[in-house]
Amino acid sequence: MAIKVERPKLTLLEKFYFPSIIKGLRITIGHAIRILQRKKKVTMQYPEEKWDSHMPDYYRGAPALVTDEHGRERCVSCQLCEFICPPRAITIKPEEIPSEDEWAKVEKRPREFEIDMIRCIYCGMCEEVCPEQAIFLRKDYVITGLNREEMKHDKEKLYEIGGVRGGLVNKWNKLK
């Protein structure tokens, strides 16, 4: 069954958009006056000035991989981040850890880990789903490249920009 929605009745001024035009002009003229009186600065001179000090706590930036305090990679190649990623920006190719290795109990590590920053929508789902806290969203909003290939961050680049995170890593816990 269709629902009929009545449109509001517009006055003559509203039909010609005069109130909206006047509102916009009032805001623009107000900014111009404040700038001329040097009371308020409206624009930011980027890249000399940045938002870094004004970033809110809930800001979600670019994803990066992190290592533990000993320089070991945290990622166990479970591929949960790849499966949960809505735009399919993450690609992981796992490999087995050799049986003679001290950490063979972990079974897998990423041979290739790639994030396409052009496709990434910075939703943070990869960070939420990671069981080892190997992927974090940085407070970085300046992600640039001259071509598409530069915007595909491989494992080495992701570890380079991610840095080191402390805390318990289940992967390296000998009791588990």
C-alpha positions as CSV (number, residue, x, y, z in Angstrom):
1,M,0.0,0.0,0.0
2,A,1.4,3.4,-1.0
3,I,1.8,6.2,1.5
4,K,1.0,9.6,0.3
5,V,3.2,12.4,1.7
6,E,1.9,15.9,1.5
7,R,4.5,18.5,0.3
8,P,4.8,21.6,2.5
9,K,3.3,24.8,1.1
10,L,6.0,27.2,0.2
11,T,5.7,31.0,0.4
12,L,6.5,33.2,-2.6
13,L,9.9,34.0,-1.2
14,E,10.7,30.4,-0.6
15,K,9.8,29.5,-4.1
16,F,12.4,31.9,-5.5
17,Y,15.1,30.7,-3.0
18,F,15.6,34.2,-1.6
19,P,16.0,33.2,2.0
20,S,18.7,30.6,1.2
21,I,20.6,33.1,-1.0
22,I,20.5,35.8,1.7
23,K,21.6,33.3,4.4
24,G,24.6,32.3,2.3
25,L,25.6,35.9,1.5
26,R,25.3,36.8,5.2
27,I,27.7,34.0,6.2
28,T,30.2,35.0,3.4
29,I,30.1,38.7,4.2
30,G,30.5,37.9,8.0
31,H,33.6,35.9,7.3
32,A,35.0,38.6,5.0
33,I,34.4,41.3,7.8
34,R,36.1,39.1,10.4
35,I,39.1,38.5,8.2
36,L,39.4,42.2,7.4
37,Q,39.3,43.1,11.1
38,R,41.8,40.2,11.8
39,K,39.5,38.7,14.4
40,K,39.2,35.3,13.0
41,K,41.2,33.1,10.7
42,V,39.0,31.0,8.5
43,T,41.5,29.1,6.3
44,M,44.4,26.9,7.1
45,Q,47.7,27.4,5.3
46,Y,48.4,23.8,4.3
47,P,51.0,22.2,4.3
48,E,52.7,24.6,6.7
49,E,49.8,24.3,9.1
50,K,48.3,20.9,9.8
51,W,45.4,19.4,11.8
52,D,47.7,17.2,13.9
53,S,47.1,19.0,17.1
54,H,43.3,19.2,16.5
55,M,42.7,15.6,15.6
56,P,39.9,14.0,17.6
57,D,40.4,10.8,19.5
58,Y,38.0,8.9,17.3
59,Y,39.7,9.8,14.0
60,R,40.4,6.8,11.8
61,G,43.4,7.2,9.5
62,A,45.4,4.9,7.3
63,P,46.0,1.3,8.3
64,A,49.5,0.0,9.0
65,L,51.1,-3.2,10.4
66,V,53.0,-3.1,13.6
67,T,55.8,-5.2,15.2
68,D,56.3,-6.2,18.8
69,E,59.1,-4.8,21.0
70,H,61.5,-7.4,19.7
71,G,61.0,-6.6,16.0
72,R,58.9,-9.7,15.3
73,E,55.8,-9.4,13.1
74,R,52.5,-9.8,15.0
75,C,50.4,-10.9,12.0
76,V,49.5,-14.6,12.0
77,S,48.0,-14.5,8.6
78,C,44.5,-15.4,9.7
79,Q,43.1,-13.3,6.9
80,L,40.2,-12.0,9.0
81,C,41.1,-8.4,7.9
82,E,41.0,-9.5,4.3
83,F,37.6,-11.1,4.6
84,I,36.0,-8.3,6.6
85,C,37.3,-5.5,4.4
86,P,34.2,-4.0,2.6
87,P,36.1,-2.6,-0.5
88,R,38.4,-5.6,-0.7
89,A,41.5,-3.4,-0.3
90,I,43.6,-5.9,1.7
91,T,45.3,-8.9,0.0
92,I,47.2,-11.5,2.1
93,K,49.2,-14.5,0.8
94,P,50.1,-16.7,3.7
95,E,53.1,-19.0,4.0
96,E,53.9,-21.8,6.5
97,I,56.6,-21.3,9.1
98,P,59.2,-24.0,8.7
99,S,59.0,-26.8,11.3
100,E,62.6,-26.3,12.6
101,D,61.7,-22.6,13.5
102,E,61.3,-21.8,17.2
103,W,57.8,-20.4,16.5
104,A,56.5,-23.2,14.3
105,K,53.5,-23.6,16.6
106,V,52.1,-20.5,15.0
107,E,51.9,-22.3,11.6
108,K,51.4,-19.2,9.3
109,R,52.9,-15.8,8.6
110,P,52.1,-13.4,5.8
111,R,54.4,-13.9,2.8
112,E,52.7,-10.9,1.1
113,F,50.5,-8.3,2.7
114,E,49.2,-5.5,0.6
115,I,46.7,-2.7,1.2
116,D,45.5,-0.6,-1.7
117,M,45.1,2.9,-0.2
118,I,43.0,4.1,-3.1
119,R,40.4,1.5,-2.4
120,C,40.6,1.7,1.5
121,I,37.6,3.6,3.0
122,Y,39.3,3.8,6.5
123,C,36.4,2.1,8.2
124,G,38.5,0.5,10.9
125,M,37.0,-3.0,10.6
126,C,40.4,-4.5,9.9
127,E,41.7,-3.1,13.2
128,E,38.7,-4.3,15.2
129,V,38.8,-7.9,13.9
130,C,42.6,-8.5,14.2
131,P,43.1,-11.1,17.0
132,E,46.8,-10.2,17.5
133,Q,46.4,-6.4,17.2
134,A,48.8,-6.5,14.3
135,I,47.0,-3.8,12.2
136,F,46.4,-0.3,13.5
137,L,44.9,2.9,12.1
138,R,47.3,5.8,12.3
139,K,46.3,9.4,12.9
140,D,47.7,10.2,9.4
141,Y,45.5,11.9,6.8
142,V,48.3,12.8,4.3
143,I,48.6,9.7,2.0
144,T,50.0,10.7,-1.3
145,G,51.5,9.1,-4.4
146,L,52.3,10.0,-7.9
147,N,50.7,6.9,-9.4
148,R,48.5,4.0,-8.5
149,E,51.4,1.7,-7.8
150,E,52.7,4.0,-5.1
151,M,49.3,3.8,-3.4
152,K,49.6,0.0,-3.0
153,H,51.4,-0.4,0.3
154,D,53.3,-3.8,0.6
155,K,54.3,-5.5,3.8
156,E,57.6,-3.7,4.1
157,K,56.1,-0.3,3.7
158,L,53.2,-1.1,6.1
159,Y,55.7,-2.2,8.8
160,E,57.9,0.9,8.1
161,I,55.0,3.3,8.7
162,G,53.4,1.3,11.4
163,G,56.3,1.1,13.9
164,V,56.3,-0.8,17.1
165,R,53.5,-1.5,19.6
166,G,53.9,-3.0,23.0
167,G,51.7,-5.4,24.9
168,L,50.9,-9.1,25.0
169,V,51.1,-11.0,21.7
170,N,49.4,-14.4,21.8
171,K,51.5,-15.5,18.8
172,W,54.8,-15.3,20.8
173,N,53.4,-16.7,24.1
174,K,55.1,-20.1,24.6
175,L,52.3,-21.3,27.0
176,K,49.7,-21.1,24.3
